[in-house]
Amino acid sequence: MDLEEKAHQLPVIFRLLLKPVIWFGHIGSWLIAPLIIIVVFSVLLSMFRVGIIAEWETRIPLFGTKLTLISLGELQWHLFGAMIFLTGGWTLLKNRHVKVDLFYARCSRKVQLWINLLGNAFLLLPFCSILLWYSTKLMLRAYSVGEGSLYDGLVDRFLVKSVLPLGFFMLIIVGLISSYNDIINLINEIRSSKVEKDLK
């Protein structure tokens, strides 16, 4: 059973923090559909050597005043990045992340809980905290200098870069909730093994 299915057993604050993680996870998972459409559209337009697709008067976020083939190309990899970062926390929440089960699966439940806790405490949480700090600085810098494409592509790069701190923040939330859940399970495991010893 993953953490999303056990969310009703968590304290209220954790349930509230999980809602945006789940919501962004669902949104991120659906980004594959527009990504495929944009890739097909880009290939077709490039076959016909179309450079500028559309132009308009009013500046809109991310696209500025025109949509070009370069804009679509940049949008493809930005959408792919957004899909990865928005679904990372949700994937961890659902316990669908990649892990090496060669030794982990053979360990007792108590050892698995210790591995999870130590992994969260010494790898996941510090790593994501450092990257949250630097990615926030990166996003704010992009906003302050008005960073955009140098090749007639997307503008307002800070919008794209805002997905980085959001993704790391959601991983931290899930890491903390996962650690809390593992501590509760570890306490229960210790208690049950103690009861079994007393009964013997």
FENKAQUI-V854441 format. One record per run of one state. SS is the DSSP state (@ for helix, = for strand, . for the rest). FROM is the first residue (numbers start at 1). LEN is the number of residues. If there is no record, write none. Layout:
# FENKAQUI-V854441
SS_FROM_LEN / SS_FROM_LEN
This chain:
# FENKAQUI-V854441
._1_6 / @_7_3 / ._10_2 / @_12_36 / ._48_4 / =_52_9 / ._61_3 / =_64_5 / @_69_25 / ._94_7 / @_101_4 / ._105_4 / @_109_37 / ._146_11 / @_157_43 / ._200_1
